[in-house]
Each structure stands twice: as structure tokens, then as C-alpha cells.
Amino acid sequence: MAKAGDKKGSNRPALALHVPEPHYRPGDEADFSHIVVPEAGSAPRPDEACDAKETHPLCDDLIRVLGDDNKAHGPWDPRLDADTLRRMLREMALVRAFDNRMYRAQRQGKTSFYMKCTGEEATSVCATHALAADDMIFPSYRQQGCLIARGYEPVEMINQIYSNKADKLKGRQLPIMYCSKRLSFFSISGNLATQLPQATGFAMASASKGDSRIAATWVGEGSTAEGDFHSALVFATVYNAPVIFNVINNQWAISSFSGFAGGERATFAARAIGYGVAGLRVDGNDPLAVYAAERWAADRARSNGGPTLIEHFTYRAEGHSTSDDPSAYRSAEEGTAWPLGDPVKRLMDHLIDMGEWSEEQQEAQDAELDQMVKDAQKDAEKNGILGHGLHHPFHTMFEDVYEDLPWHLQEQADQAIREREIKFPEGLKK
């Protein structure tokens, strides 16, 4: 007699799970021929005030402006002047120079951690240019370009990375988790996707007050699997919040590819369809397309058209962080085989084609920016580096949480100061 659950003799097919697997592993030859890259300029551009449904075909398309001929094409061309293009090029190059210096600083033991955004610079720098200066930015941890595009000083960023005595965040944040109230740049959180409901909440508050400031938030494609992503979209669509969701699909989370977040089944932009909001899928390595899509979404939000979800289709050229070795899980050829190129080079080539730039000017600018970051690093190191004792006074750990410090914490603070005076009578005066 067959027992319950025995598959023998059953006419029901056995269930099976699907485990996503990337196209290439270490040692494989990378071939991105499966990626459809449409002609630059071929995607239609609906009016910003259109019904969200009109954008949904664009969730499976790819908005591109810069063609292989280095010229701008089609209705999404933002027609930016040469000065603006040169500024965006300079800021993307500065981000890259900054990343390279800080990566070396981590390897030298001057900080514990760093995250580069090589290949993704356009998704932060050019998107920020499309926003108003006081629009609130809710970043993930790879949006240093947003700060640089708003003029934040590299020395202040390095102070934060080193957690030294000049760190405006008083050493309370992990390296690279910046914050600037002055520049409307919300504090970065290491808990994935928490910034999304916060951005939606800010946008709802701005609308309820009759303000004009919108919110823009960034998240990696892997983090769209977090519950906070869906909560944020629900509130945004229900209340028509003026917020932009920038999903940076760089193909990889920490060491798992985009399929584990659902990327095998549909584009990440297509998630807009289920929520009934506007959705765009854009070539994230095309600086002009990124600017145009972000500006479209910002204009829509500012005119009470509601939220937009933008998938920036790009590639993480480096490791996830200094703690990661991508050669352990992906083909070494992927970076060079990526079909959408390098955003810095593409914008440089476009300016050269316009007669507004040259390779010699680019080389000179790269050298200038590297020296600028080097000088900022030297200035920051005067305030201390990791483990060298130059940090904020111990008692500051009790500050900035309560308006009036509760008695029991005040008691602890006083005790900590007394004990430190006994151990380091001279150090406390410094």
C-alpha cells in the first residue's frame, strides 16, 4: 500500500523550485547579445502631464539619446548648453577621482570601508542637475555624485569617511554615509530601502503644506525586494505624492545578480505598472538620457502629476565595496563587454563631437581633479584618520538626541567624563 506523500504511482508532477543563475560566472566569456539596445532617439516622449498608462510601454523600452555617432538624437534630447555639459562631465570625473583616492586610502588603513560608483556616475550627477537645488534627496550608499553635483566640499566628505575630529556627523555614521541639511541631502542609512518610505513621507508632507519641494530617492535593484520599497510605492500612488524613485539596476547586489530581485521576470521599471504610476526605463550610462528622464519626472511631480519610477539600466564596474571581490562570482570580462559603454567617456566624446572639448583638455582636467582630491585628503588627514585618536570628545556620544538630556543619561555622561579625566588628564583638554 502506498503511503501518503509517496511520489510512486502518483499522476501529479513533482513540484520544483527555480533558482536564478547569472549568465556568466568566473572564467566564462561574457556575451551581452541578449540585451536589446534600441537606436538612440527611437523611444517616444509622452507629455509630462499624460496618464501614467501612456508611459508603461517605456517600461520595457530603453530611453537613449546619445548614439554611437556621439550625437544627440530624438525627442528626449534635453538640448543642454555646452557649459552645463562640461560641468556635468567635470563632476562625474571628480567623483571618479574621489573614488580612486578613497579606495587607496582604505587599502592603506586610513578608513575601514569605502564604496565606489565607477560606471554609475551619470545616475547621480546628471539626475541631480535635473532637480531643483532645494529638492530633497534621499540617497542610497552610492550617490556621492549627488553631493558633489551640489557643491559639497571633498574635504568634508573625507572627514566623514575618516570619522575624525572634523567629521560633522561626529563619527556616528559608517564611512560614506554622508548627510547635509544645507544641501537637502538626507542621512544615508545602512538598512536597505529605508529611504524610500521616508522620501514618500517627505513628499506627502511637502504637498500637504502646499510647498513646492519634491523628493527624489535612489535604491539599488536588489533592494527593491525589500518590503519598504513596496510600502513606499503604495503610499506614493494612493496619495499621488510628488516623489521620484530612481532604481539603479547595476546588474548585481552584493554578490547576487538581479534575478534574485525578480529581474528575470520583468524589468524593474515594469513595477510601476502594477502600482499605476508613471514608469521609465533609461540607459543609465547615457548622461543626456538620465538628465532628460529625471527632468521629465521632476516636472511631472512638481505639477501634481504624481510619482515616477525610473529604472537606470547600468553596470557596477567595480566591487560592491572594499569588502567585496567580484572576481569570485562574476566574469572578469563583464565590465569591458558591457554594451552601453562608460558614461564619462560618452559625454566627453559628445562634447568633442560638438567642438566644445578635446582629449587633451580631458587629460588636463583629470590631472587637476586628482590633485584637488589629493590636497583635500591631506587637509582632512590633519584632523585625523582611523585609529589615530583624533576624534570627537567622548562625551559627544550623549549629545544631539534629546533636547533635554534625561537625568540617568546625564549621570552616565558625568561618570564617563570623570573616568576619562582620571585616565587621560591631558587628553581631555585637547
N, C-alpha and C positions, 0 to 999 in steps of 0.2 A: 504494500500500500504506500502510495506517495505521501510524503509529509508536506504540511503547509509550508509554502515558500520554496519547495523543491522545484528547480527550473526544468528538470527532466519531464518530458511529456507535456510541457506547457505550450500552448499555442500563442502565448503572448511574447512579443520580442523583449529581450532584456534591455533595460534602460542603461544609458551610458552618458557620462559627462564629457563635455568638450573643454579641453584645456588650451587656451590660446598659446600660440607659439610664434615668435617673430620670424620674419622671412630669413634672417641671416644670423648666424652665431659666429664666434671667433673662428677664423680660418676659412670662412665662406667668402666667396666673391659676391660683393654687393651689386645688385641689379635692381634699379628702381623703375624698370619699364612698366610695372603695374600701376604706377602713379600717373594719372591723367593730368597733363599740364596743358590747359587750353591756350589759345593765342591771346597775347596781351591785347586788351581793349575789346574782347568779344563779349564780356558779361554786360548785360543791360544794367542801367542805373535808374531804379524807380525814384519817384519823388519822396522826399523825407516824410511827407505827410500821408503817404499811402497806407492802405490797410496792411497789417502785418502779413497777411496771406500772400501779398504780392512779392514779398521778399523770400518766401520759402523755397522757390526754385534755386535761389542763390546759395542755399544751404548745402547743395550738392555740387555747385559750380565752384570756381576759384577766381576771385576778382584779381586781375592783374593789369598793371598799367605799363610797366617797363618791359619792352620786348627784347629779343636777342640782338636787335639792332641798336640798343641803348637809347631808343627814343620812347617818348610817352605816347600812349595810344588810348583811344576810346573815351567813353563818357565819364569814366571815373578819374580821368586826369585832373588833378586839383589845380593845375596851372600855377604852381608856386613860382615866385620870382627867384632869380639866381642867388640873391643874398640869403634867403631863407633856406634854400637847398644847401648852400655852403655851410650855414650854421648847423643844420642837421647832420651833415657829413662830419663836421668838426666834433660835434658832441658824441656821435657814435664812435669816432676814432678815439676820443678821450675816454669813453667807457672801456674800450678795448685796452688802451694803455694802462688805465687804472687796474683793470682785472689782472693784467700780466704782472704788474708790480706787486699787487697784494697776494697773488698766488705765490710769488717768490718769497714774500715776507712770511707767509705761513710755513713754507718749507724751511725757512731759516729759524723757525721757532719764535717769531715775534708776535704771532697770534695763534689761536688754537684752531681756527676754522675760516674757510672762505668759500664763496660760490661765484663762479664766473658765468657770464651770459653770452659767451662767444657764439656768433651766428644769429643771435636773437635781439641784437641792439635796436633794430628798427621797431620792434614791437613795443618798446618802452619810449625811446626818444621821439620817434615820429608820431606816435599816438599822443604823447604829452603835448606836442606842438599843436595838435588839433583841438585841444581843450582850452578853456579859459584859464587864466592864471590862478583864479581862486576856486576852480572846481576841485572837489575833494577827491584825492587819490587814496584808494585802499589797496595797497600792493601785496603781492606775494614776496618771496625772498630773492627774486632775480630781476627786480625792477630798479636797480641802481641808476639806470638811464633816465628814469622819471625825475629823480633828484637832480642829476646833472643837467638835464634839459631846463630845469627851473632855477639853475644858477647856484646850487648848493656847493659850498667850498669843499674840494677834495680833502683838505687838511681836517675838516670837521668829520668827514666820513672815516678817515683813518684813525682819528682819536677814538671814535666809537668802536672800530674794529679792534684796536689795541686795549680798549677798556681802561684807558689811562686817566690821570687826574684832570684832563681837559675834556673828557667824554661828557657831553651834555646829558646823556642818559645815566650818568653816574655808575657805569659798569653793571647795570641791571639787565641788560639785554645781551643775548648771544651776538657775536660778531656778525655784521651785515644786516642786523635787524634795526635799521635806522628809523628815525622819526623826526618830523619837522612841522610844528604847528604853524610857523610863519609861512611855510610853503604849501600848506594844506596837504601834507603827506602823513597819513595815519601810521601809527606804530605797527611795524611788521610783527606778525605772530608766527611762532614755530608750529603752532597747531594748525594743520592744514584746513583751508577753506573757511576759517572763522571770519575772515574779512568780508565774505560775500553777504551774509545777513547784516553785517554792520554797515556795508555800503548801501544796501537796500533801506535800512533804517534811517541812515543819514538823508537819503534821497526823499523818503517819505516825510521826514521832519522838515526838510527844506521846502517841500511842496505845501505842507500844512501851514507853514509860516508865510507862504507867498513870496519866498525868496527866489533868487534866480540861479543859485549854485546847484549844479548837478553832481552826481557821483560817478566815478569810474573805478572799476576794480579788476584785478588780474588774478588768474588762477591757472595752474598747470592742468593739462588734460587728465593726468592721473587723479588729481584732487576733485575732479567732477564726480567721482564715485562716492564722495563724502556726502552725508546727509545734509550738511549745511548748504551745499550747492543747490539742492532741490528745495530746501526751505526758503532760501533767498529768492529763487525763481517764482515760487508760489506767491509770496508776498508782493514781489515786484509786478507780477501780472495782474493780481487781484486789485491792487491799488494804483496801477499804472504809474509806478514810481519812475522818476527820471534818473535812471541808472544804466550804465554800460557794463556788460560782463565780457571781459576780454579773456578768452580761453586760449592759452598758449600751448598749442599742440606741437611740442618739440619731439614727438615720437616716443620718448622714454620718460618714465617716472624715475625713481631712484635706480632700480635695476630691472624693472619690469616694463615691457613695451605697452603701447597704448591699447592693445587688445584687452588687457585686464581691466581697463576702464570702459570697455564697450566699443572701442574704436573699430573692431572688425565688422560690427553690425551696421553701423551708420556713422556719418560724420558727427563731430561734436557740435557743429553748428545746427545740425538737424534736431538737437534737443530743444531748440527754440520753437519748433513746430508743435510739439506736444503741449507747450505752455501757451501757445497762441501769441507769442511775442515776435518781433522782427528778428531775423537771423541773417548773418552774412558770413561767408567763408572767404578768407582773403589770403593771398600769397604773403606770408609773414616775412619773407626776405626781400620784398619789393617795398622800399621806403615810401614811394608815392601812393601805392595801393593801401598801405597801412594808414597813412595820413588821411586819405580820402574816406576810407571806411569809418575811421574814428570820428572824423568831422561830420559825416552823414549821421552817425548815431548821436553825436552831441547836439547837432541842430534839431534832430527829432525829439530828443529828451527835453531840450530847452523850450520847445514849442508845444509841450504837453502831449507828444506823440507816444510816450511811454518808453519802456526798456528795450534794449537791443542786445542780443548775444552775438559776439564776433569770435569766430574761430580763426586764429592766426596760425596758418599752416607753415611750420618752420622746422628746424632741426637743431638739437643740442650738440654742438660740435665738440664740447669738452665733457669731462665727467660731471656727474650730478653735483659734486662738491669736492673739496680736497680730501674727503674721507672715502672717495669712490674711485675705483679703477674700471673704466668702461671696457677695457680690453678683455675683461673676464666674462662679459656677457653679450658683446655685440661685435660685428665685423669691423676690423680696423679700416676697411675701405669705405665705410658708410659716409664718413664726412666728406671725402673727395668725390664720391659718386652722387651725392645729393643733387637732384636736378634743378633746384631753384637757386643755386649759387650762394654768394656771400653778399649780405646787404650793404656793407661798406663799399665793396668793390663795385657793386651795381650802381650805387648812387654816384660814386666817383666817375665811372665810365659815362654815365648820363651827363654829368657836368662837363666832362671833356668833350663829348659829342656836341654839346651846346656851345663850345668855345669859351666856357667860363671857368676852366680848371685845367690842370696838367698833372702828369705823373710826378714831375719834379716838385710841383707845389705840394703834392700829397706827401712825398718823402720828407720835405722840409717840415710840413705840419706835424707828421708823425714824430719826428725827432724833437720838435718843440714841445709837443704834448707829453712825450716820455720824460723830458727834463722837468716839465711842470709838475708831473706826479712825483718824480724823484725828489724835487725840492719840498713838496708838500709832505712827503714821507719823512724827510729829515726834520722838518718843523714839528711834526706830530711826535716823533721819537724823542724829542726834548721833553715831552710830557710823560714819557714812559712807554714801555712795551710790556708784553705778557711776562708776569713773574718777576719784574724788577722792582716791585714795591712802590712805584709811583702811581698811586690810585687815589680815589676819593677817600676822605677820612672815614674811619669805621662807623662812626655814629650816623652817617648819612643813610644807612640802611633803615633807619627808623623814620625817615622824612618822606614827605610827599604822598602819603597815603591818607592820613586823617587831617582834617583842618585843625582839630584839637587832639593832640595825642592822648589816648586813654591812659589812666594812671598806671596800669600794670605794665604797659609798654614803656612809659616814661621811666618807671622803676628799672626795667631791664636796660634801657638806654644809659641811665646814670651808672648802673653797675658795670656795664661794658666799658664805659669811659674810664671809670676808676681803675678797673683791672688793667686797661691798656696803659694808663699813666704809670702804674707800678712797673709794668714790664718794659715800656718804651717811654721813659720820661722826656726824652728829647724829641723823639719821632712825632709825638702828638702836636708839638708846636709848629712843625713844618707845614 
